[in-house]
Amino acid sequence: MIGLVSPYAGGMVRRYLVQTYGCQMNEHDSERIAGLLEEDGLEQTDSVEDADVIVLNTCCIRENADNKLYGHLGNLKQLKTDRPGLQIAVAGCLAQKDRDTVRQKAPFVDVVFGTHNVGRAAELLHESRISGPITEIIEDSEEFPSALPVQREAGHAAWMTIQIGCDNSCAFCIVPAVRGKEISRPFGELIDEVGELVRDGVSEVTLLGQNVNSYGRDLTLASRGADIDDAVRFATGTAWSDSDRRARPLFADLLRSVGSVDGIRRVRYTSPHPKDLRPETIAAMADTPTVCEHLHLPLQSGSDETLAAMHRGYTADRYLEKLAAARSGVGDLAVTTDIIVGFPGETDADFEMTLDVAAAAEYDSAYTFVFSPRPGTEAADMTEMSVDPDVIRERFDRLRVVIERSGRAKHQARVGRREEVVVEGPSKKDPNALTGRTRQNKLVHFPVDAPLRAGTYAMVDIVGAHAHSLAGELVEVTAAPTHRTRIAVVSA
């Protein structure tokens, strides 16, 4: 930590615990917070009782995230009373949005910091030990989280932020308010980072952004009139800088380049926006062997009227056309989605349209959510159009039946196939089995005679199908992991 001398140096080893709420972007930020704390001399623990520093990295997409946070903080209050030296920090999107509320409801929290100053986590904890509780929220990012030290949960797999912020204006979404405007990382910087990840033993990388399809549009707009030089090529990649240089997203170029880095076996990405799913992205998925055959394409609603009220920028028919193009272009494509039930003003007819589209789409699985009004969004002011909670519950149950029906059919269709999985670790339900993930992002549980390290690639025969997973039998190991094994912290 430049310019700081750790107050823990030469003393007793201190331990930290980072607990994450929310999406992959939050997981990515948590890995960076953990990396900063490790660089500062702390060691990781999984126990609240053993932790000297507890960081709650929060989400604010839905109301239950608030309730979970404040409930957990209430439980930590007594621990803080019993151990005054314990430091508690609240970070992330909820901290960014509700900075004063967090401080008001939990005055015992030592540090509150937002999404744009993750890199200050360790410094703020130092400062709070000296000067007391600190709230530091800034509105613009100091740096991309990927530029910070990292402590990954899975040594073989890495998140990589390709952009921050979002320029869309979905009526239900608070992300633009807490993450800011859309800013893309330079193309060359991303390729360099993938090379570093490979050298660290990573074989699978997931590209992260609030709208990954639009990655690089801002870079090409800024570089369109500039002379071609090394700086422009670094910012936009050679495919764009050596072409006609019209302003456009660079995501397809990025998929091809990341997927071509020697040592990378799998490339994933999340999340795309349906209105921006372009033919060149589908072609890049099809033409790049390392890009996985999985597409998460959020629908949100099947009603054109509701989609318009949400400001989604597409109709149900246009969505299905995009989905059909993706399935036509990419063989054996698994598709997942997000759907909101009970958006303000949603009628029975609107919901029936959602059921129809969900059935037609034949999703492998879906994240289904009850609408949750978030202060600061347009939809939060539509209270006079709220849908009755009992009606929402009934609709939610009906939608789940449709989603599970297609999911089971998709899983059953894979029985009898031989698939490559990457081992994620022991099965949570069977100590004699392992859990692996296919290229289509499906979990496979399979028994083993001897354990295999996480990050091992193996061929398995699919012998059974369940609602949310597959059953397999190990055939052979195809590649050993190359990352270093993390040594767990054992409490004294």
Residue pairs with C-beta under 8 A, 6 or more apart in sequence:
1 36
1 39
1 40
1 122
1 123
4 40
4 122
4 123
4 126
6 40
6 41
6 126
7 126
7 129
8 14
8 40
8 41
8 42
9 41
13 41
13 42
13 43
14 41
14 42
14 43
14 52
14 53
15 42
15 43
15 44
15 45
15 50
15 51
15 52
15 53
15 489
16 34
16 37
16 42
16 43
16 44
16 45
16 51
16 52
16 53
16 54
16 55
17 44
17 45
17 46
17 47
17 48
17 50
17 51
17 53
17 54
17 55
18 30
18 33
18 34
18 37
18 55
18 57
19 54
19 55
19 56
19 57
19 72
20 26
20 27
20 30
20 57
21 56
21 57
21 58
21 59
21 65
21 68
21 69
21 92
21 94
22 57
22 58
22 59
22 61
22 65
22 92
22 93
23 59
23 61
24 159
24 206
24 208
24 270
25 161
25 179
25 208
25 210
26 57
26 58
26 59
26 92
26 93
27 153
27 159
28 145
28 146
28 159
28 161
28 208
29 57
29 91
29 92
29 115
29 118
29 145
30 55
30 57
31 150
31 151
31 152
31 153
31 159
32 118
32 119
32 145
32 146
32 148
32 149
32 150
33 55
33 57
33 91
33 118
33 121
34 44
34 150
34 151
35 148
35 149
35 150
35 151
36 118
36 119
36 121
36 122
36 148
36 149
37 53
37 55
37 121
37 122
37 151
38 44
38 149
38 151
39 122
39 149
40 122
42 52
42 53
43 489
44 151
44 489
45 51
45 489
45 491
47 491
48 54
48 76
48 79
49 79
50 491
51 86
52 85
52 86
52 87
53 86
53 87
53 88
53 89
53 125
54 76
54 86
54 87
54 88
54 89
55 88
55 89
55 90
55 91
55 121
56 69
56 72
56 73
56 88
56 89
56 90
56 91
56 92
57 91
57 92
58 65
58 69
58 90
58 91
58 92
58 93
58 94
58 95
59 65
59 92
59 93
59 94
60 66
60 92
60 93
60 94
60 96
60 97
60 98
60 174
60 178
60 374
61 93
61 173
61 174
61 175
61 372
61 374
62 369
62 372
62 374
63 372
63 373
63 374
64 372
65 94
66 94
66 98
69 90
69 94
70 105
70 106
73 88
73 90
73 105
73 106
73 109
76 88
77 106
77 108
79 86
80 86
80 88
80 108
81 108
87 110
87 111
87 125
87 128
87 129
88 106
88 108
88 109
88 110
88 111
89 109
89 110
89 111
89 112
89 113
89 121
89 124
89 125
90 102
90 106
90 109
90 111
90 112
90 113
91 111
91 112
91 113
91 114
91 118
91 121
92 114
92 115
93 114
93 115
93 174
93 175
93 178
93 179
94 102
95 102
95 112
95 113
95 114
95 115
95 137
96 114
96 115
96 116
96 137
96 178
97 174
97 177
97 178
97 375
97 376
99 112
99 114
99 135
99 137
100 135
102 109
102 112
102 135
103 109
103 112
103 133
103 135
107 133
109 133
110 125
110 128
110 129
110 133
110 134
111 121
111 124
111 125
111 128
111 133
111 134
111 135
111 136
112 134
112 135
112 136
112 137
113 120
113 121
113 124
113 134
113 135
113 136
113 137
114 136
114 137
114 138
114 178
115 141
115 178
115 179
115 180
116 137
116 138
116 139
116 140
116 141
116 142
116 180
117 136
117 137
117 138
117 142
118 145
118 148
119 142
119 143
119 145
119 147
119 148
120 136
120 142
124 134
124 136
127 134
128 134
139 180
140 180
141 164
141 165
141 180
141 183
144 161
144 164
144 185
145 161
145 164
146 160
146 161
146 185
146 193
150 158
152 158
154 424
154 454
154 455
155 200
155 201
155 202
155 454
155 455
155 481
155 483
155 484
155 485
155 486
156 201
156 202
156 203
156 204
156 422
156 454
156 455
156 481
156 482
156 483
157 202
157 203
157 204
157 205
157 206
157 422
157 455
158 197
158 202
158 204
158 205
158 206
159 205
159 206
159 208
160 190
160 193
160 194
160 197
160 205
160 206
160 207
160 208
161 185
161 208
161 209
162 184
162 185
162 190
162 207
162 208
162 209
162 212
162 215
162 254
163 182
163 183
163 184
163 185
163 209
163 210
163 211
163 212
163 214
163 215
164 179
164 180
164 182
164 183
164 209
164 210
165 176
165 179
165 180
165 181
165 182
165 183
165 210
166 173
166 175
166 176
166 179
166 181
166 182
166 210
166 211
167 176
167 181
167 182
167 211
167 214
168 176
168 210
168 211
168 273
168 311
168 313
169 176
169 311
169 378
170 300
170 310
170 311
170 312
171 309
171 310
171 311
171 377
171 378
171 379
171 382
172 300
172 310
172 340
172 343
172 371
172 374
172 377
172 378
172 379
173 374
173 377
174 374
174 376
174 377
175 210
177 376
177 377
179 210
182 210
182 211
182 214
182 218
183 218
184 215
184 216
184 217
184 218
184 219
184 250
186 219
186 234
186 235
186 236
187 216
187 219
187 234
187 235
187 236
187 237
187 240
187 250
187 253
187 254
187 257
188 233
188 234
188 235
188 237
189 234
190 254
190 258
191 237
191 257
191 258
191 261
194 205
194 258
194 261
194 264
195 261
197 205
198 261
198 262
198 263
198 264
200 483
201 455
201 481
201 482
201 483
201 484
202 264
202 483
203 263
203 264
203 265
203 266
203 422
203 455
203 457
203 479
203 481
203 482
204 264
204 265
204 266
204 267
204 268
204 422
205 258
205 264
205 266
205 267
205 268
206 267
206 268
206 269
206 270
207 215
207 254
207 255
207 258
207 267
207 268
207 269
207 270
208 269
208 270
209 215
209 269
209 271
210 271
211 271
211 272
211 273
211 276
212 251
212 269
212 270
212 271
212 272
213 249
213 251
213 272
213 273
213 276
213 277
213 278
213 281
214 249
214 251
214 273
214 276
215 249
215 250
215 251
215 254
216 236
216 237
216 240
216 248
216 249
216 250
216 251
216 253
216 254
217 247
217 248
217 249
217 250
219 235
219 236
219 250
220 236
220 240
220 245
220 246
220 247
220 248
220 249
220 250
221 247
222 235
223 232
223 235
223 236
223 241
223 245
224 245
224 246
224 247
226 232
228 241
228 242
232 241
233 241
233 242
236 250
237 250
237 253
237 254
237 257
239 250
239 253
239 256
239 257
240 248
240 250
240 253
249 276
249 278
251 278
251 281
251 284
252 278
252 280
252 281
252 283
252 284
253 284
255 267
255 269
255 281
255 284
255 285
255 288
255 291
256 284
256 287
256 288
258 264
258 267
259 267
259 284
259 288
259 289
259 290
259 291
260 288
260 290
263 482
264 290
265 290
265 422
265 457
265 479
266 290
266 292
266 422
266 439
267 288
267 290
267 291
267 292
268 291
268 292
268 294
268 441
270 296
271 296
271 298
272 281
272 295
272 296
272 297
273 298
273 313
274 297
274 298
274 299
274 312
274 313
274 314
274 318
274 319
274 322
275 312
275 313
275 314
275 318
277 297
277 322
277 325
277 326
279 325
279 329
282 325
282 326
282 329
282 330
283 329
284 291
285 291
285 293
285 295
285 326
285 329
285 330
286 329
286 330
286 331
292 439
292 440
292 441
293 330
293 331
293 332
293 333
293 334
293 439
293 440
294 333
294 334
294 335
294 336
294 439
294 440
294 441
295 326
295 330
295 333
295 334
295 335
295 336
296 335
296 336
296 337
296 338
297 319
297 322
297 323
297 326
297 335
297 336
297 337
298 337
298 338
299 319
299 337
299 338
299 339
299 354
299 357
299 358
299 361
300 306
300 307
300 310
300 312
300 338
300 339
300 340
300 343
301 307
301 310
301 312
301 339
301 340
301 343
301 346
301 350
301 353
301 354
302 316
302 350
302 353
302 354
302 355
302 356
302 357
302 358
303 316
303 346
303 349
303 350
303 351
303 353
303 354
304 315
304 316
304 353
305 345
305 350
306 343
306 345
306 346
306 350
306 354
307 314
307 315
307 316
309 343
309 344
309 345
310 340
310 343
310 379
311 378
314 322
316 353
316 357
319 357
320 357
320 360
320 361
323 335
323 361
326 333
326 335
327 333
327 335
332 440
333 440
334 364
334 410
334 440
334 441
334 442
335 361
335 362
335 363
335 364
336 363
336 364
336 365
336 366
336 367
336 441
337 358
337 361
337 363
337 366
337 367
338 366
338 367
338 368
338 369
339 354
339 358
339 366
339 367
339 368
339 369
339 399
339 403
340 369
340 370
340 371
341 351
341 354
341 368
341 369
341 370
341 371
341 392
341 395
341 396
341 399
342 370
342 371
342 387
342 391
342 392
342 395
342 396
343 371
343 379
343 387
344 371
344 379
344 382
344 383
344 385
344 386
344 387
345 382
345 385
345 387
346 371
346 387
351 395
354 399
355 398
355 399
355 402
358 366
358 399
358 402
358 403
358 406
359 402
359 406
361 406
362 406
362 409
362 410
363 403
363 406
363 407
363 410
364 406
364 407
364 410
364 411
364 440
364 442
365 403
365 407
365 468
366 403
366 407
368 396
368 399
368 400
368 403
370 392
370 396
371 379
371 387
371 392
373 379
373 380
373 382
373 383
374 380
404 467
407 467
407 468
408 465
408 467
411 442
411 465
411 466
411 467
411 469
411 470
412 465
414 442
414 462
414 465
414 470
415 462
415 463
415 464
415 465
415 470
416 461
416 462
417 461
417 462
418 459
418 460
418 461
418 462
418 475
419 438
419 439
419 444
419 459
419 460
419 462
419 472
420 438
420 439
420 457
420 458
420 459
420 460
420 478
421 436
421 437
421 438
421 444
421 446
421 457
421 458
421 459
421 460
421 472
422 436
422 437
422 455
422 456
422 457
423 434
423 435
423 436
423 452
423 453
423 454
423 455
423 456
423 457
423 458
424 434
424 435
424 436
424 437
424 454
425 434
425 435
425 454
426 433
426 434
426 435
426 451
427 433
427 434
427 435
427 445
428 435
429 445
430 445
430 447
432 447
432 448
433 445
433 446
433 447
433 448
434 445
434 446
434 447
434 448
434 451
434 452
435 443
435 444
435 445
436 443
436 444
436 446
436 458
436 460
436 472
437 443
437 444
438 444
438 470
442 469
442 470
443 468
443 469
443 470
444 460
444 462
444 469
444 470
444 471
444 472
445 469
445 470
445 471
445 472
446 460
446 471
446 472
446 473
446 474
447 473
447 474
448 474
452 458
452 477
453 480
453 481
453 485
454 481
455 481
455 482
455 483
456 477
456 479
456 480
456 481
457 477
457 478
457 479
458 474
458 475
458 476
458 477
458 478
459 474
459 475
459 476
459 478
460 472
460 473
460 474
460 475
461 472
461 473
461 475
462 470
462 471
462 472
463 471
463 472
463 473
464 470
464 471
464 472
465 471
